[in-house]
Amino acid sequence: MTLTMKFAEVLYAARDAKKLTQSQVAEAVSISVRWYQKVEAGLRLPSTIPAIKLMLFLGIDIEELREASGLPKLDNKKHKDFAMM
C-alpha cells in the first residue's frame, strides 16, 4: 500500500474517532472540502504545511503515521544530523 493510501487511512480513522465531518476538518485547517475529500480518498498527498495542519488538528502522532506507513525508524546513532551541517 502506498504512503498516500496509508495517510488517507490514518486521516479517516482520526476524523472518525473525533466524530468530525470532512467539512469540519477542511474548514478548521483552511482547505477546500473537495481537496480534503481527495486526500482522504487516497487520491492526493498533501504538501508539508497542510499535512502538518491536518495532523495537529486531528491529533495524529508522526510516529503513528510512520508505523502505519511501514517506514523504518531512523537510528540517529548511525546517521549524521544534517541540520548541524
C-alpha positions as CSV (number, residue, x, y, z in Angstrom):
1,M,0.0,0.0,0.0
2,T,1.3,3.5,-0.9
3,L,2.1,6.3,1.6
4,T,-0.8,8.2,0.1
5,M,-3.3,5.5,1.0
6,K,-1.8,5.0,4.4
7,F,-2.0,8.7,5.1
8,A,-5.6,8.6,4.0
9,E,-6.4,5.7,6.3
10,V,-4.9,7.4,9.3
11,L,-6.7,10.7,8.5
12,Y,-10.1,8.9,8.2
13,A,-9.5,6.9,11.4
14,A,-8.6,10.1,13.4
15,R,-11.5,12.1,11.9
16,D,-13.9,9.3,12.6
17,A,-12.7,8.9,16.2
18,K,-13.4,12.6,16.8
19,K,-16.8,12.3,15.1
20,L,-16.0,15.2,12.7
21,T,-17.2,15.7,9.2
22,Q,-14.9,16.2,6.3
23,S,-16.3,19.8,6.1
24,Q,-15.4,20.5,9.7
25,V,-11.8,19.3,9.2
26,A,-11.4,21.2,5.9
27,E,-12.7,24.4,7.5
28,A,-10.5,24.0,10.6
29,V,-7.3,23.8,8.5
30,S,-8.4,26.3,5.8
31,I,-8.6,23.9,2.8
32,S,-11.4,23.1,0.5
33,V,-13.7,20.3,1.3
34,R,-13.2,18.8,-2.2
35,W,-9.4,18.8,-1.8
36,Y,-9.7,17.2,1.7
37,Q,-12.0,14.5,0.2
38,K,-9.4,13.7,-2.4
39,V,-6.7,13.4,0.3
40,E,-8.9,11.2,2.5
41,A,-9.8,9.0,-0.5
42,G,-6.0,8.5,-1.2
43,L,-6.1,10.4,-4.5
44,R,-3.8,13.2,-3.3
45,L,-0.9,13.5,-0.8
46,P,-0.8,16.9,0.9
47,S,2.3,19.0,0.9
48,T,4.1,19.6,4.2
49,I,2.2,22.5,5.6
50,P,-1.3,21.1,5.0
51,A,-0.2,17.7,6.2
52,I,1.1,19.2,9.5
53,K,-2.1,21.2,10.0
54,L,-4.2,18.1,9.5
55,M,-2.1,16.0,11.8
56,L,-2.1,18.7,14.5
57,F,-5.8,19.3,14.3
58,L,-6.7,15.6,14.3
59,G,-4.1,14.7,16.9
60,I,-2.1,12.3,14.7
61,D,1.3,11.5,16.0
62,I,4.1,11.4,13.4
63,E,5.3,8.0,14.9
64,E,1.8,6.6,14.3
65,L,1.9,7.7,10.7
66,R,5.4,6.3,10.3
67,E,4.4,3.0,11.7
68,A,1.2,2.8,9.7
69,S,3.3,3.5,6.5
70,G,5.8,0.8,7.3
71,L,8.7,3.2,7.2
72,P,11.7,2.2,9.2
73,K,12.6,4.1,12.3
74,L,15.7,6.2,11.9
75,D,18.6,5.2,14.1
76,N,20.1,8.6,15.0
77,K,23.3,6.9,16.2
78,K,24.0,5.7,12.7
79,H,23.1,8.8,10.8
80,K,24.6,12.3,10.8
81,D,22.4,15.2,12.0
82,F,22.2,17.1,8.7
83,A,20.7,20.1,10.5
84,M,24.1,20.6,12.2
85,M,26.0,20.8,8.9
